[in-house]
Amino acid sequence: MAQPDLYKVLGVDKKTSAADIKKAYRKLARENHPDQNPGDDAAEERFKQVSAAYDILGDPEKRKQYDSGGMFSGGAGGGPGGVPFDPSSFGDIFSSFFGGDEPRGRAGRPRPARGRDLETEVRLSFDQSLAGIQVPVTLSIPGACGSCHGTGAAPGTSPKVCSSCQGRGIDSQGQGLFSISQPCTRCQGSGTIIEDPCSTCGGSGQVEKTKRLKVNIPAGVKEGSRVRIAGRGEPGSNGGPDGDLYVITRVAPSSIFRRKGDNVEVEVPLTVPEQLLGAEVEVPTLDGRKTLRVPAGTRSGSVQRLRGEGPPRLGAGKKETRGDIHYRFVVEVPSELTEEQSELVAKLSETMNGGDPRAKLFSGGDK
């Protein structure tokens, strides 16, 4: 049987650099991977060819021997001068594109896998978000089925060793002059077959279990804050670490304070006399009340800042720091006046006659 041109398999030529060969391989492997093309036998076959070709051309020594006309035999041992196809090359594919490693080791043992991270939401009042609070959380987490003790097989039975891969979880198939290894399609790489599935879990070995725990929400969280609880997510498998739990905070708005980052803002109404003459006004703080001095002539919309008396800052370390409170003054102009008030305002206007304040609108030279 004629040996295939490995360069053509990858769509490159003999002058192509090692980096470009790797790039071509990754592109073709991604396009033809069985997980991306379920049920497409042609894509699966192409994936095998691409993997086998890169096993040779991706190794400088093997590529050199291939270019010089060396033979590559199938099987695990190879013949004199032969270079066998290494099944472990599939590890590169799984780790490069799917963030993990081979599903099973060469001996068919499942590899440790980290549990998935979980998310849940808690609702807090504005005061609770500032002070911090311990809240109960209820989670639904996969756990070992109590009926089959996690085996997936019906009580009184047990999983059978896969006759296709002999329990290794890996199939080795001839492909031209190469031997290709991949997860066993019959047992999906598990090495076992469940002939009589557990009726409780459907053969998965897992059921949803309710888990209740108490979570400490730190002081100073905002709407949408993510509080990480390490190791409280889904359990890992095969000895892998547990995932994390992320608690998303939903904070009810305050009728007085408006949160702005690490600070809060308060709108403070002023009367016209207070705005004109200045005044001392009592304002709310997060801890009680304080008196602010409002200068005469304060403009509507101007802001005074009270430093270090705002919400606690998250992640500030052992030394607790706090944001600020911004007081925004809004002058409330009455919509109606009594006859006496109108007369007083008219007299005030006469004493303050400083010309037409709008005259400058018509004196510009940009017509």
N, C-alpha and C positions, 0 to 999 in steps of 0.2 A: 504494500500500500504506500502511495507516495506521501512523503512528509509535507504538511501544509507550510506555506510561507508565513512565518510568524509575523513578519513586518506587515504583510497585507492584512492579516487578521486584525491588527491594531490600526490599520490605515496610515502607516508611516513607511519610511524607507530606511536603508542601512545608514544613511548619513544623519538621521534624526538624533538629536541629543537625548541623554538619559532623562533630563527634566521634561522634554516634550513627549517622550514615550510614556512617562508616568502620567502626564496630563491627558494624553489620548486614552490611556487605559482607564483612568478614573471616569472620564466622560462616557466611554462605552459601557463600563461596568454599571454606572448609575442609570444609563438609559435602558439597559437590558436586565437589570436585577429582577429576580422573580417576585420580590415584594412590590416592585413597581408595575409588574406585568402579570398579575395573577391569572393562571390558566393559559398563558401564552407559551406553548412548548417551544416555538421557534426562538423566542427571546431568551428562554432558559438555556437552550442549546448554544446560542450566541454568547451568553454570559459565561458558560463553561469554556468556550474556545478563547474568549478574551482573557479569562483568568489564567488559563494554561499558557497562553502566549506571553503574558506579562511575567509569569513566574520565571521564564527563561530570559526574556529581554530586559527585565528589570534588575537582573543580577549581573554585574559586570563580568564575573568569571564565566557564568553560564552563557552570556551573550557572546563572549569572545570565543568560547568553544563552538557555539552554534554557527558563528560566522566562518569559522575555520572548517566547518563540515563535520563536527563531532556529532555523535548519535546520542539521542535521549530516549532511554528505554522506559517502558511502563513498569508498574509494580513498585513495591516499597524498597527493594534492594537495588534494582538496576543491574546492568551488566558491566563488564569491563569497559572503562572509558565512558560509561553512561552517566547521565545526571537525572535522577528520578524527580518527578513532580512532587513538590512538598505540599501536602494538604494544608499546612499551617499558613500558606499564603492567603487563605480565605480570611484569616484574622485581620489582614490589612483592609479588606473590603468592609467587613463589619465595623471595624473601629473608625475607618475614615468617614463612612456615610451614615452610620446609625449610632455613633457615640458610644459604642460598647465593644465587646470582644466576641469571640466565638461563643455560641450558646453552650457548648460543652467542650471539655478538654479532649485531648487525643484518646484518653482512656474512657471517654463517655461520661465523665462525672460532671454534673451541672456546676456552672461557675456561680459564685456569689453575686447577687444582684441587689442593688439598693432599692428600698421601697419608694413608692411615689410620694411626692409632696401633696398635702391636702390643704384646702382652703375652707374657711367658714367665716360667717359674719356675726358680729355682736352689735346690739344697739345700746347706745349710752346717752344719758342726758348731758347737757353742756357742763354742768357742775361735776359729773362723774369723769368726764374727759379731762378736766383740769386736775382733779384730786387723785386720780388713779383708783382702780377698783379690782376686786377679784370677782370674776364672773363664771358661772357654770356653762360648759359647752358640751353638747351631745354630738357625737360623730358616728357615722356608719362606715366601718372599716372591715375589709375582707379578713377573715380568720379561718383557721383550720376547721373543717367540717367535723362536728361531734359524732356523726353517724359512722363515717369511714375513717376518722382520725387523720384526715388530710391525704389519704391515699387516692381518693377518687373512685375506688372500687366498692361495689356493694358489700355490706357487712357479711362476713363469712367467706369472702373471696379476697384475692389480692391481684395487683397488676402482674401481667405476664411479661417475660423478657421478649422484646421484639425479635421475631424470627428473621426479619430482613437485615437488621444491622447487628444482631447478636448482642443487643444491649449497649452497644457503643454509642448510639445516637448519631452515627456518621455513616453515610454510604460512600463506597469507593467504586467508581465506574470507569471503564475503559473509554477513552476518547481519542481515537486515532492512535498515535504513538504515546499518548499521555494517560496518566491515571488521575481522575478528578475526584476529589472528596468534597462532600457537602452534607448538611444536616439530613438525616433520614426522613424521607417524605412520608413513610408509613406511620412512624411514631412521632413525627415533628421534632425529632432531636431529643426526645425524652428517654429513649432506650427501653421504654415499656409500653405495653398495649393494655388498655382496660377493656376487657371483653364484656363485663357486666357492670355498667356504671352505677354509682350510688344514686338512689332516687332523690336523696335530699339535696345534693349539690350538683347533680347532673353530670358527675364525673370530673368536675373541676378540682375537687378537693378543698374548695373554699366556699364559705357562706358569709353573707353580710352580718356583722355583729355590731351591736350598739355599745359605744364606749363613752363613758361620762368622765369628765375631768374638770378641774377648776384652773382657770387661766388668770394670771396676774396681768392686768392692763396697766402699763406705766402712766404716771401723771404727764399730761401735756399732749396726749394723742389728738389728732385732728380727724376730720372727715376723710375716710379712705386710707388712714394709716395702716401699715402692714406690720403686725407684731409676730415675730418668728419664735416658735416654740420648738427647739431642736429635738429631734428624735421622737416626735409625737405624731408623725404621719403614718403611712401604711408600713406594715412590717416588711423588712427585707426578706429575701428568699435565699435558701442555701447558705445561710450564715452571713448574708450581706447586711449592711446597716439599715436601720429604719429611716424612712423619709422624715421630713419636717412638717410641722403644722403652721400655717399662716392664718392669723386671725385678723380679718379686715374690720376696722371700726366704722360704724355709722353713727354719727353724732347729731343729735337734735339741735337745731339752731336756738340761740338765745334771743329773747325779745329785747335785750339791752346791748349786749356785746356782739360785735361782728368779728369773726376770726379772720385775720390776714397774715398767713404764714406763722411766724413765732409771736406775732403781736395781736392785739385786739383793738377795735375802734368803737368809740361811743359817740353818738350824736347828742350834743348838748344845746338845747334851745336857749336863746337869749331874747329878752325884751328890747324894744328900741331904746328906752332909757339906759338899760344896762350896757348896750352896745355903744351908746354915745358917751356916757359918763364913766364907764368902767364899773366893776362890781366884784365882790367875792361871792362865788357860787359853790354850792355843795354838789359834788359829783360822786357816782358810784365807782368803787374799785372791785377787784376780784376778792378782796379781803374785808371790805366794809365800805367806808365813806371817807372822802377827803375834801378839803376846801381849796379851790383854785382862784387865783387872782386874775380877773379878766381886765386887760388894759383898756382905757378909754379909746374909742375909735376902732375897736376890733372889727375886722371885716368878716362878713358872713362867709363861711367856708375855711377860715383860718384854723390851724391846728396847734394844740399844745400837747407836748409829750411828757408822760410820766415814766421815767426810766426804771427798768428793773422790777416793775410791779405787774407785768403781764403774765401770760401762761408759762409754766415750766418748759424749758427747752429739752426735747428728746435727745438722747445721746450726748448729754453734756458731761458725763462721767460722774465721779464722786462729788465734785463741786457743783451743786445745783445752781443753774443760772436761769433767769427768767427774761422773757421778752418785755415789750413796753406796752403802755396803754396810750392810744392816741385819742384825744378829745377834739372833735370837730364841732366848731360853733356854728349854729344856724340862727340867724336873726329872724324872729317871727314878727312880721308886719301885720297889724290888725287890718282886717278887710272892711270894717265899719268903725266909725268914730261917733261919739256923742257930740252934741252941739258945742259943749264946753271944750272937749278935746280938740275939735276942729279949730276953735278960736285960739287955743294955746299953740297949736301947730302953726297957724297962720302968723302969730306973733313971733314964734321962733324963726320962721322963714324970713320975716322982715329983718330980724337982727342978724341973720346969717347971710344976707344978700351980698354975695361976692361976684355977681355977674352971672351970665348964662353959662352953665357948665358944658353945654352942648355946642357952644360957639366954635370950638376947635374942629368940630366935625365938618364945618363948612369953610374953613380957612385954609384947607390943604391946597397944595399946588399941583396935584396929580390928576387934574381934569384933562 
